[in-house]
């Protein structure tokens, strides 16, 4: 039953998660933490951090990690947990794959249609709003433990936004800051 729930949940997330992985985060948290209770808020935060650092889209990475963790937390073996990660990953990718096939077929015909252009114009601000909601989701007590966490956040924000520091370098510097400040 857990595997069917994983498949259905991630099929919904893949179908309605417009705007990419960051925009999906609030939907993912609502489903896997709040509704089903498969993982805790702390585990979700850790999975988001790991998904950001590993190569690939965050939505797919988090589906893989959450599928594995949810099945593992339910008491199944490692081998069965791997099946959970495969099911969640497949389910989150399936709607996009099907939609891209359909859209690519019809887009060439309708790309200059005023209704299609209006729909894309409406989706842009909604996507920004979903990404902002995902950012606000991560501003919680688990991520901002004390003043040191706030200092790392402010420093990272300034270095990335004002000085256009490369994200990989920023992750490296934040990791070093964490080691220095929390060791």
N, C-alpha and C positions, 0 to 999 in steps of 0.2 A: 504494500500500500504506500509506503514511504517513497518508493521509486516512481509510482504514478503521480503522487503529489509533487515530487521534485520536477518531473517532466512537465506537468500542467502549469506549475508555478513559473518555471523558467520559460515555458512557451508564451505565457502571458507577458512576462517581463521582456522577452525578445520582441513580441508583437507591439507592445505599447511603450517601450523605452525609447522614445524619440530623442535625438540629440546626442547619442553616443553613451559611453559608459558612465561618465560623470553625471549625466542627466538621469541615468538609470538608478543611481545609488539610493535615492529616497524611496523609490519603488521596491528595490531589492530589500532594503532595511525593513520596510513595512511588511513585506511578505515573509521573510525568513526569520526576523527577530520578533516583530510584534505579533503577527498573525499565527505563525506556526511554532515559534519558539525553538527552532532547530539549533540556533546558535545564540550566544549572549551578545549584548551590546559591545562588550570588550573584545570578544572574538571577531565581531563584525568590523570593528575599528582596525584590529590587527590584519584582517584579511584585506581590507581596503589598502592599508599601507603596503602589504606584500604585493598586491595586484598592481599598485602604481610603480613599484620598483622592478617588476619582472617584465620582460619584453612581451608585447602584444596588447590588444585592447583590454581595458580595465573591466568591461562587462563580461568578457569571455574568461579572463583570468579569475575574476571573483566567482563566476559560476563554477569553475573547476574547483576552486578551493572550498567554496561553500557546499557544493555537492559532496565532496569528500568528507568535510567536517560534520555535516548534518548526519550522514550515514554512520560515521565513526561515533558521534555523540549518542546515536540510537543504540549503540552496543554491538555493531557488526564488526567483522574482521577487516583487516587492511585490504584484502582482495575485493571484498564486497564494497568497501568504501570507494575504491577506484572505480567501480561500476557506477556509483552515485555521481562521481565527478564527470564521467563520460556522459551520463544521461543529462545532467544539468547543462553541460557544455553544448551537447547536440541540440537540446531543446531551445537554448537561448539563440543559437545560430540559425535554426531552421526557418523562423519567420523572415529574417533578413534575406536569406538565400532565396526563398520563394518570391518575396516582394521585389528583390532586385531583378530576378528573371522576368517577372511580369512588367515592372516599370521600364526596364530597358527595351522591352518589345514595343511598348506604347509611347514612351517619352519622345522618341524621334518624331512621331506624328503630331504630338500635342505640345511641344515645348514652347511654341509661340502663342498658345491659347491664353487669353486674359485670365481665365479662371484658374488655370494651373499656376500662372505667375502670381496671382493673388494668394493662392494657398501657400506657396513657398514664402511669400512675404510675411504671411501670418505665422508661419512656423518658426521663423528666425527669432523673434522676441520670446516666444514660448520656450525655445531651446535655452536661451540665456537665463530665463527664469528657473528652469529645471536645474541648470548647472549651479546657479546661486543657491537653490534649495539644498543641493548636495553639499555645497561648501558649508552652509549653516548647520547641516546635519552633523558634520564632523567637529563643530565647535561645541564640545561637551566636556564634562568633568574628567572623562577618561583620557582626553587628549591634552587638556590644559590643567595639569596636576598642580602646578605652582608657578611662581614668578619666572623660574628658569624656562619653563615651557613657553610662556608668553614672550619672553626675550628671544628665544629661538624663532618663534613665529614671526615676530616683528622684524627681526633681522633678515629672515628668509624672504619676507614680503618686500622689504625695501631693496634688498640685493637683486631680487628677480624683477620687480616692477620698474624701479628707477634706473638701476644699473644694467638691466638686461642680461643678468648672469645666466649662463647655460643651466638648464634644470639638472643635468647629471652632476655638474660641479656643485650645484646647490645641495643636492642630496648628500654628496660626499662631505661637504662642509657641515651640514646639519648633523650628520652622523658623528663627525669628530667633536662637534660642540656637545652633543649628547653624552659622548664618552667622557669628555672633560668635566662637564657640569654634574653628571649623575654618578660618577664612579667614586 
